[in-house]
Amino acid sequence: MKPKLKIIPLGGAGEIGKNMTLIEYEDAIIVIDAGLMFPESDMLGVDIVIPDISYLLERRDQVRAIIITHGHEDHIGALPHVLPRLNVPVYSTPLTCGLIEVKLKSHKLLKDATLRTFQMGETLNLDPFTVETFHVSHSIPDGVGLAVTTPVGTVVHSGDFKFDPSPVDGQLTDFSKLAEVGGRGVLALLSDSTNSDSLGHTPSETTISESFSRVFAMAEGRIIIATFASNISRIQQVIDTAVRFNRKVTIVGRSMQDNVRMSLELGYLRAPDDVLIRIDHMHHYPSNEIVILCTGGQGEPTSALVRMANHDHKQVTLVEGDTVILSATAIPGNEEMINRTLNNLFRAGAFVYYDQLMAVHVSGHASQEEQKLMINLVRPKYFVPIHGEYRHLVLHARLAQSIGIPRHNIFIVENGAIVEFDELGNARLAHETAPASDVLVDGIGVGDVGTTVLRDRHHLSQDGFLVALVTLDSHTGEIVFGPEIITHGFVYAEASEDLIAGTKEAIIGTLKKGGRGTALSAKLKDVLSQYLYQQTRRRPMVIPVVTEV
């Protein structure tokens, strides 16, 4: 059987985040991106979600490299959890590499990683693949798209892109390269679908600078701006506006401080020597000369802005008259946390600006007209929408069909699906799939929190738990101690004396019927669960603890 070319999304297809796509031919695989995703509201206690790489681990000797398109968390955030298990070279542009180094250093993994940089427009030879890189505008400098030449044909991966006529870094998307690749013939285009439900064109980043200027002109006290630590372009806009209005800028939060320091060293950020100040020097200046740049635009519980809003930040206390700008848009699932943060900011007496009140954030992703232009420039035979929730993929597919891509040449796929191309370049959806479940990261544990643990956490959060302690004589089976009842999140014991007494009676009645070991524990659990539901119409987690002495 002749080898087939395979395209396999392990993340980012049918969701926003944890982007990871494989291109495989015979015994060679390249991986594009390794991102994280924020947990959904029902993933109680989970810190982040990363792709399932079991497919890659089974073929670890075939993986040539991981190529990163840009430095946002949803494209690099899984690397600290992937590289210890799959130590292959990671290719990226200089700024992206710097952001990866900062991240790996914080996890004490930098010395073991193989990081290789390439310049924009450089070609990577990863036999049997030839990977041409080209610049795309996004909300961070050094973003790239990829044209991967394979033995079957060329596959173009758009990266996260938009056609911004006036980007912050002055670097336009490389139209000529896209047209040149399209003119040679493209087998398949994998394209960013995030804004496929947005009409027209995505506004330019320059609109943010205009909004920042209006806010700075009105603000009478400190200005606090929250954005992603990796949003280097936005950080540059803040610095530029602060210079224009004679304000000093202090960076709060270790991740943002590390990223700013690295970007200044590499020349991706520009700031006059006297503009950036240490946070402990803020008191040397009046409040109307201060800008505080921090994380927290997504309402993350441990972020600097949320701590300020909750009045538990060690160095910054919000005061009435502060102006706060949330320069970010809500990632799906984070809306509740963001709304809570906004309410707390208003309670503190701050003047708050966010994207529904003023253009203090614009998307880094292409809207419909730009998506059409990408397809028309590349002119692919097959089209695979990626990087979006399922509705985004469908809408992007319809857009492609409206400008001439035949419906049978469009593949709407979700994580784990395999699109196969034979030696003649004919495509089909394979019957088999790759493992692509969510891998949950909780503290230092990776993948040890599964559906059972989440179900227990959900159960505990709704109905609490009840522990029944009893000690038996190992010879006679008579009660030596107890029963003792402990509850949390179920009922207040002192106010529920009758219920607790009835629970103890149910335990004693069950013990009189005999039984030992696990069978007795299981019986107690069933009896108590039924009794408690009959009495309260609640289902707490019941944990019988039976010991014998």
N, C-alpha and C positions, 0 to 999 in steps of 0.2 A: 504493500500500500504506500502510495506516495505521501510525503509529509504534508500537513496542512498548516496554514497560518491561523492562529487563534487570537482573538481579542477577548479578554476576560476582566470585567470590572469587579473588584473585590470590595469597593466602597465608592460612595458618591453617585451611584446610579439608583434613583428612587429616594434620595435623601440629600440634605444639605450637610456636607462635612465628610470626614474620614475618607478623603479621596485616595484611591489606589486603583490603577489599571495595569493589567499585564498584557504584553505582546509576546506571543510564543511561536516559535517555529522549530520543529524537530526537537533538538536537545538544547535549545537556547531560549532564555526568557529575559526580557528587560521589564523592570517595574517603573511605572511613572507615578511619582508622588507617594507619600506615606503619611496621611493626615489623621487628625483626631476629630471627634464630634462631641459636642456637649450632651450630657445625658438628658433623656426625656423626663418629664415630671414624675412618671411612675417608677423610675429607676432610683429608688430611695437609697441615699448614701453613696451612690456611684460618682466618682470624680470625672472620668472621661470615658469615651467609647472609642475603640480602635478597630481596624479591620482584622478579620480572621486570616492568618497567614499560613494555615496548615497546608494548603495546596502548595505553597512555596517551600515549606519545610520538607515536604515529601520529595521535592525536586531541587534541593538546595544547591547541588552541584551544577545545575543548569542555569542558575541565575547569574547573568553577566553583571548587572548593575542596577542600582536605583537612581533614576534621574528625577530631580526635583524641579518643578516649573517655576516656583517662587516661594517666598519665605513666610507665608501665612500659616497659622496653626492647623488649618484644615488640610494642609499639604505637607507639613513637616512634623506635626505634633506627635505622630506615632513612632518616630525614629528612635527615641530612647527605649521604647518597648520592643521594637522590631530588631534593631541591630545586635543586641545581646544574643538573639536566637538565630539571626541570619546576617552574619558579618560579611557583607559584600561592599564593594566600592559605592560611594554615594557621589554623584556628579551634580554640580550646581554652579550658578554664577557667583561672583565674589560676595555680593551682599547676602544672597541666600545662604552661602556657605558660612558667612559670619554669624548669621542668625542661628544656623544649625550648631555651630561651635558653642555659642552661648548656652543653647539648650542642653547639649550633651555635657558640657562642663558642669552645669548645675546638677546633673545626674551622675557625675563622676565617671563618665563613659568616654570622654574625649580621647584619651590616650590609646584606646583600643579601636577607634573608628578609622576607616580609610576614607578621607574626604578629598575629593578632587574637583578643582574649579575649572570652568571653561569660560571663555569670553563670548559675549553676545555675537552670534553669527558663526561660531566655530562648529566644526563637524566632528562628531565622535564616532570612532570605528569600534564597534562591539560585535564582532563577527557572529552571525551572518548579517547583522543589522548595521546600517549606516544612518546615524542620527544627525540631521541638520537642525540647528537651533536658530530661531528668529525672534526678534523682540516683539512683545505685545504690551500695550498700555494696560495698566491695572491700577489699583490703589496702593501699590508698593513698587519701588523701582526694581529693575533687573528681572522682570517677569519674562518668561519665554514660552513660545509654542514649539512644537517639535514636528519635523517631517522625517518619519522613520521609513527608510527604504529597506524592504524585505525581499526575499527571493520570489515572492508572489506579486508584490506591488508596493506602492507607497501609502503609508498610513499617516495622516496628519492629526495631531493632537493640539487643539487650539490653546490649551492652558486657560487660565481665567483671563478674559480680555474685554476690552471695549475700545472703540475707535475715538479716543479723546483728541480733539483738535488742539488742546492746550494743556497737556499734562504737566504736573508739578516738576518732574525731572526733565522736561523738554524733549523727551524721547517719544516719537510717534510709533504706533504699530507699524511694522515693516510691510507695507502694502506691496512693494515691488517683489519681495521674496515670496509672499503668498501667491501673487499672480504668476511668478516664475515657476513655482512648484505646481500650481494648477495647470499651467501650460504644458508641463511634462507629462501630466496624467496622474490622477490620485485615485487609488483604489477605494479608500474609506476616509471619511472625516469624522473625528470624535470632537464634538463641540459643546462648549459651556452653555448650559440651558437655564441658569439661575433666574434670568429676567425675561424668560420667554412669555410671561404674562404682562409685560410692560410695553406699551405702545411707543412708537417713535424711537428717539435716540436717548441714551443715558446722558444726563447733564455733565458738563465738563467739571473737572476738579476746581477750576477757577471760580466757580460759583460759591465754593466754600470760603475762599479767601475774601470774597465780597461780604459774605455773611459775618465772618469773623471780624472784619473791619467795623461793621455796624454795631456789633455787640461791644467791641473794645471801646468804641467811641461813646457808648451810653454808660458803660460800667463805671461806678464810682468807687467800688472797693476791689477786693481780690477777684481774679478770674480763675476758675478751676475748670479744666478741660479734661474729659475722660475719653480715651480711645484705646484701641488695641496696642499692646506693647510693640507689635511688629509693624504697625502702620506708619512706616518711616515717612511717607509722603505727607501724611497729616501732621506729623510732628514738625516737619519742615515748614508747613504753612503756619503753624502756631508760632514758631520761632520768628519767621519773617514778619508776621503781624505784630508780635511783641516788640520787635526792633522799631517798626514804624510808629508805635504808640509809646515808645520809651518805657517799656516794662521789662523787668527781669523775669527769667523763666527758671523755675526749679522743678526737678523731676522727682516724682515720688513713686516708690515701688522698685524692688530690685530688678525685676525682669526688664522694665522699661529703662532703668538706668544702665543696665548692661548693654541693651540694644543701642541706646543713644551713644554710649561710649564707643562701641564697635563701629557704628555708622560714621561717626566723626573721624575715627582713625582711618577708615577706608575711603573717606571723601564723599560718602553718600548723603551726609548731612553737613550743612554749612551754618556756622553761628559765630558772630563776633565774640572775641575773647571775654568781654565783660557782661554778656547777656545771660549765660547760664551760671546760676549760683547754687550753692549747697542749701539744703532745706534749713539747716540750723543758722543760716545767715539771713533768713527772711526778715527777722525782726529789725535788721539794720535799715530797712526800707519801709516807707509808708505803704498801706494796703493798696492804694491805687497805682502802685508801681510793680505789682506782683502778679505773675501768672503761674499757676500750679498745674503741671501736666501729669496725669496719672491714669491708671487702669480702672476699669469698673463700668464701662459702657454697656456691658451685658448683665449688670446687676449681680456679678459673681460674689458670693458671700464673703470671701476672704480678700476681695480687692480693696484698693485704697479708698475709692470713692464711697463704697458701701460702708466701710468703717467710719469714714467722715460723717456720712449721713446718719449713722447709728451712734455718733458721739463716742466712739471707742478707738479712734486713731491716736497713736501716741504723740504725733508731731503736729497734726492739723486738726483744729476744731472749727467746724462751720459756725459762722456768725451771721446774724441778720445783715443783709446788704451784700453778701457774697454773690457773685454771678457764676452759675454752673452751666457748662455746655456738655451735653452728651453727644459726641461726634461719632455715632455708630448707629446702625440699624439693628433691630432685634433679630437675632438668630432664632428660627422656629424652636419653641420650647422654653425660651428665656423670657417670654413676655411678662409672666407673673413676677419674676424677680426684678425686672426693669421697672414695672409699675410700682412695686413696693418701694424701690429706691427713689423713684420720682416723688412719691408721696412724702417720704421722709425728708427729702431735700426741701420740698415746699414747706413742711412743718418747721424746718430750721430757719425759715425766713429768707431763703435764697431766691434770687431771680434765676429761673431755670429755662434753658432753651434746649429743645430736642427736635428731631426731624419733622414732627407734626406741627411745630410752631414756626420753624424757620429752617432754611436750607443749610443746616450745619453739618449735614452728611449727604454724600451722594454715593450711589452704588459704584463699585468697581467692575460691574458686569454689563455686558452688552444687552441692549434692549432689542426689540424685534427688527428694526431697520438695520441695525449693525449685524445682527445674526444673519439676515438675508445677504448682506454684503459679504460676510465671511464665506458663506456657501457659494455665492457667485464668483468670488475670487478663486476659490480652491477647485470648484467644479468636480466634486467627487462622484464616483460611480455609486458608492454606498454611503449611507449617512447613519451615524449612531449618536443620538443625543446623550450627553452625560452631564454630571454635576448639576443635579436638581432633584426636587421631589417628583413623584410620578406624574403629577399634572404638568409640571414644567417640561418633562420629557415628551409627553403627548403633544403639548402645544408647539414645542419646537419641531417635532416630526411633521405636524400639520403645516407649519411654516415652510419647511423644506419641500413638502409636497406641492405647496402653492406656487413655488418658483421652479418646478420642473423635475424634482427628484421623484421617480416612480415609487408608488407606495410599497411595492414588493422589494424595493432596494433600501428601505428604511427599517432599522431594527430598534424597537423600543425595548430595552433590556433593563433588568434590575441586577443587583449584586449577585454574583455567582454564575450568571448566564454565560454561555460560551458561543461567540460568533465565529464560525469556521469558514475559511476560504480555501478552495482546492487549488491545484496548480494552474488552472486556467483563470483564477480570480473570481470564481462563482461562489457566492456566499449562502450560508444556511445557518439556522440556529440549531446547535447540537442538542441531542437528546439528554446527554449527561450534563451535570452542573458541577461547579467547584464549591467547596464549603465556603460560606460567606456570612456566617452568623455574626452578631455583634460580640465583641470581646470587651468585657467590662473591667475597667481599672478602678480599684477601690483601695486607696492608700498605696501600699507597696505590693498588693496582690494584683496579679494580672490573670484574668480568666477564671479565678477561683470563686467569683460571685456569678452564679447562674440563675436560671429561672426559679429554682427551688428556694434559693436564698432570697431573691426578690419577692417571691410570693409570701415567704415568712415575714419579711419586713413590712410588706403591705398589710398583711394580717395584723401584725403587731401595731401598726400605725392606726388601724381602724378600731380594733377591739381590745388591744392590750393583751396581757397574759396573766395566768393564774398558776402558781406553783403549789403543789400539794406535797408536803413532806411528812413521811411516816416511817418509823423504825419498828421492825418486827423481831421477835425472838426467833433465831434460826432453827430452833428445835421444835418449839410449840406453835409458832406462827402467830402468837399473841402480840398485841401492840405494846411496845416498850416506851415509845415516845410518839406524841402527836395524836391525831393529825394536826399539823400546823399549816396555815394558809397564808401565802404571800401573793399580793396582787399589785400590778402596776398598769396604769392606763385602762383598767377595767371598771372597778368600783372603789370607792373610798371605804376601807374596811370598817372604820368606826361608825360610819353612817349606814352600814349594811350588815348589822349584826345577825339579823334573821337569815340572810342569804349565806353568810359565812357558816353559821351554825348548821343550816341545812346541807351545805357542802360537806361539812365534817361528818354528818350523819350518813350521807351517801357513801362516803369513803369507808366508814365503819361497817355499813351494811354490805358493801362489796367484799371487804376483807373477811367477813364471817363466812362467806361462801367458799373460801379457800382459794388456793392458787399461789404460785411462786414465780419469781423471775420476770422475764420479759412479758410473759402471758398475763401476769397480774397487772403490770404497768399498763399494758394495752387495754385491759378491761377497765381499769380505773379511768383512763383517758376517755374511753367511750361513754362510761356512765356519767362522769362529770360534765362532759361536753353536752350531753343530752339534758342533764339537770339544769345547767346554767342557761341553756337556750330557752328551756321551758319557763324559767323564772325571769329572764331579762330580755329575751329575744336578741341576745348578742352572742357572738361566737369568739370568745377570747382564745388565745393559744393556751392549751392546757398541758402542763408539764408535771407529771407525777414523778416523785423521787422516792423510791422505796429502797431502804437499806435493811440489811439483816445483821444482827449481832448475836 
